[in-house]
Amino acid sequence: MGNIVSSDAPDNYSTLIQTFDFFSQKYNEDSAFAQRIDDAVIHILTAKYRLYGSFGLGVVTPPESGLELLNQSQSQSVTSKIARLSATLISPKVSDLDTVLPNPPGFRDQLVFLTDTRTESQCSKCGEEPMMAVDALQNVIIRLYGPQAGGQILASRMISYSVDSIAAILPGNEELEASLRQSTWVVINMLDAEPGLQQTTLLRRFLAERQDILRDKYVIVFAFNAPYFLDATDISEITAYYCLYSKVDPFVEVAARLLFRELTPTGILPVSVSGIWYDLQTVTSPDPDQIISLSQNMPSPSTLIGGTQTPVPTSTPYIGQTISVKTGIIVDHNGNPVPDGTEVQFTVTTGNSGGIFQLLNAVTSDGVADASFNIGQAGSFDVRASSGLAVRSGVLQFGVSPGGVSVTYATPTEISQPTITPTTSPTSTPVPASALEMGYPGFGGWFTMILIISGLGYLAYWLGDRFTTRRWGVRYAICVVLGGLFAYTYLAIRMPGSATYIQHNGWAGIMGVVITGTLIGGGSAYLWYRLSRNQRSNQTNNQ
């Protein structure tokens, strides 16, 4: 609901009204769209109910007396903690940071800061003020690392400009360009880099057009708002790209500490960033590398036994009753619990035949899903769970009898280990497959190819020298050798169909392909010779 204006609306307000009208109409006409809206609203209301317990306005509106706490040290401490925990390294990976940035800025380094200083008004009667001071980050660095705080950096070796100043160096500006050329670090402080804004255009042009200035320098970008405005090309020109999500003082201080490597960024992107191919829906889906754990989810006197121990039956009959199971916490690719509502499928199979007995669908809450199933007969039953691409899980094995039920939990490793019955037959050491059997020409094929191509190349040279000229003899030889090399290379690098061809045809097939390649090369040389001869004849006739 920011500053958006459609092509057929005069202002932001009209655009919003058109948008609301469009959604209302689509909600009434498209049942699938309406269902998605209803699900989203239920999700929001459920979260609010969990937070507040009721929907009274007095419950959700904080008292005005709380405003007095905003400037107190406790509030500042909370904000500083949020700033530290949310700081996110977008590019490169945290594991690669020590490689691309081995050391923080030092005593002899020259730093240039480029800050987005666009203005805004806090109220309808307020004046325009910069959203971020041009020297905000520089002042924090002087306070934390300057001469009065350890002397890691000299104030005289830092200088700040606004992003708007870049407009002067795109065609050329001696003062700013000289500062940038002398610098070892270029630090860009960015607000919303929405397409079409002057600051966005200047920044992207600067990164694209003035790499002659930025070459061999550390280029650091701090996004003090949304991180998804730069594309892959822009990010490729940057040494390190951080996101702080806010421009208030504690977040600027965290940026300074990140620059000097005093803090390690631990935040995780909460939005999709196409510039690094980070898709939030994919990242928050279940991690396929995990093993989903299972447990029984009901008060029961049955005993859960792990591994290969003998299950102990209970005295409570279970035939005809309901058994409930639940997963452990299912995590996404970031190691966090998957979002509420993530689909999970429980599969109940009969232990004897392995056939599917029941399929149960459930959704997660706080990363955990549960389901219940009814067993109306005696026997053994296995329960597994899967969610998206996470298809590996432990197995709950239920042994149901008229006298009770026993439960055994087995991990995938325990299940996948087959029982091997020893035999008395003599063992033999497997013979490794040869290169030819695996579809490679191998050393023998290579040596044979050298002999064949060398011989045919020399033959082509001799024939060309005898019946034409020595120059054409060399050309014939080169074309024959190239044809043979191309043919052999096709087999050696296992292009489509080559492995099967070698396995079926063996050495004879390899020789046949190489000889065919040399013949094609020789034929090409002959056509070249004929075309050249005809061209000379035409020139002679014209003269």
RAWO-V858073 format. One record per backbone hydrogen bond with DSSP energy under -1.0 kcal/mol. CO is the residue of the C=O (numbers start at 0). NH is the residue of the N-H. Records with the same first field share a line. If there is no record, write none. Layout:
BEGIN
CO->NH, NH
END
This chain:
BEGIN
1->3
5->8
10->14
11->15
12->16
13->17
14->18
15->19
16->20
17->21
18->22
19->23
20->24
21->25
22->26
23->27
24->28
25->29
29->33
30->34
31->35
32->36
33->37
34->38
35->39
36->40
37->41
38->42
39->43
40->44
41->45
42->46
43->47
44->48
45->49
46->50
47->51
48->52
55->59
56->60
62->65
63->66
64->67
65->68
66->69
68->71
71->75
72->76
73->77
74->78
75->79
76->80
77->81
78->82
79->83
80->84
81->85
82->86
86->266
87->242
90->240
92->95
93->96
95->99
96->100
105->108
109->183, 184
110->158
111->186
112->160
113->188
114->162
117->130
119->128
128->119
132->135
134->138
135->139
136->140
137->141
138->142
139->143
140->144
141->145
144->151, 152
145->148, 150
153->156
154->157
156->110
158->112
160->114
161->164
162->165
163->166
164->167
165->168, 169
172->176
173->177
174->178
175->179
176->180
177->181
183->217
184->111
185->219
186->113
187->221
188->115
189->223
193->196
196->200
197->201
198->202
199->203
200->204
201->205
202->206
203->207
204->208
205->209
209->212, 213
210->214
213->216
217->185
218->238, 239
219->187
220->241
221->189
222->243, 244
230->234
231->235
233->236
234->237
239->220
240->89, 90
241->222
242->87
247->250, 251
248->252
249->253
250->254
251->255
252->256
253->257
254->258
255->259
256->261, 262
257->260
272->275, 277
273->276
277->272
278->282
279->283
281->284
282->332
286->289
291->393
292->327
294->325
304->408
305->308
317->320
320->374
322->372
323->296
324->370
325->294
329->337
330->286
331->334
335->331
338->341
341->363
343->361
344->385
345->359
346->383
347->356, 357
348->381
349->353
354->349
357->347
359->345
361->343
363->340
364->367
366->329
367->364
368->326
370->324
372->322
374->319
378->399
379->350
380->397
381->348
382->395
383->346
385->344
386->389
388->390
389->386
391->291
394->409
395->382
396->407
397->380
398->405
399->378
400->403
403->400
404->313
405->398
406->304
407->396
408->306
409->394
410->414
411->415
433->437
434->439
435->438
440->444
441->445
442->446
443->447
444->448
445->449
446->450
447->451
448->452
449->453
450->454
451->455
452->456
453->457
454->458
455->459
456->460
457->461
458->462
459->463
460->464
461->465
462->466
463->467
468->472
469->473
470->474
471->475
472->476
473->477
474->478
475->479
476->480
477->481
478->482
479->483
480->484
481->485
482->486
483->487
484->488
485->489
486->490
487->491
488->492
489->494
490->493
494->497
496->500
497->501
498->502
499->503
500->504
501->505
504->508
505->509
506->510
507->511
508->512
509->513
510->514
511->515
512->516
513->517
514->518
515->519
516->520
517->521
518->522
519->523
520->524
521->525
522->526
523->527
524->528
525->529
526->530
527->531
528->532
529->533
530->534
531->535
532->536
533->537
534->538
535->539
536->540
537->541
538->542
END
